[in-house]
Amino acid sequence: MAEKRERLFFLQRPPGSGYFAGHTEDVPKGLAKNYKNLGYARPATPVLPDDLPGRDELIAAGVESVDELKDMSKKELEALDGIGKAKAGKIVDYFTEDAE
């Protein structure tokens, strides 16, 4: 029987591991529990649209859901690594166009 695994999003690199911050990995259940308890990772729930501008940068910054994203101001988006003013504007426009 295959070992049960859990998909985690890594907030930081656990010492001595091959997992890296900003990456999503399938981890054995027992190890996943330890990483979550120690604050290295959280359950991965990326539900951002594939065509969303800045999707990879948003996920790397820990923004993984549309609800989370819609709660952020343009200024908060601009402050994220790899986003900036232009990409933040495209993200805002992406959701504004959807609403029309």
C-alpha positions, -999 to +999 in steps of 0.1 A: +000+000+000+013+035-009+022+058+019-004+086+024+008+120+015-004+156+019+001+185-004+019+214+014+028+249+005+062+257+021+065+291+038+102+285+046+127+258+040+129+232+067+165+227+078+182+197+062+153+190+038+149+192+000+118+214+003+120+251-005+100+282+004+074+291-022+071+255-035+042+231-033+051+195-026+034+162-017+049+152+016+044+120+037+016+125+062+037+123+094+063+146+081+036+170+068+021+172+103+055+181+118+062+208+091+028+224+097+032+223+135+067+240+132+054+266+109+074+256+078+044+248+057+006+249+054-019+229+034-017+239-002-049+252-017-039+271-048-071+280-066-059+310-085-068+310-122-040+297-145-042+329-167-041+353-138-012+379-142+014+374-116+000+340-105+034+324-097+046+355-078+013+355-058+016+319-049+052+323-039+041+352-016+015+329+000-016+343-018-034+312-030-071+319-033-092+344-052-109+354-019-076+362-003-066+382-034-098+402-036-094+412+000-060+429-009-057+465-019-037+475-050-011+490-027-008+456-008-004+438-041+024+463-052+043+455-020+046+418-029+079+405-044+077+404-081+044+422-085+050+460-086+026+487-099+021+474-135+014+438-126-008+449-096-028+470-121-032+440-144-044+418-115-070+445-105-081+447-142-084+410-144-111+409-117-127+441-129-132+427-164-147+395-149-173+415-130-185+433-161 
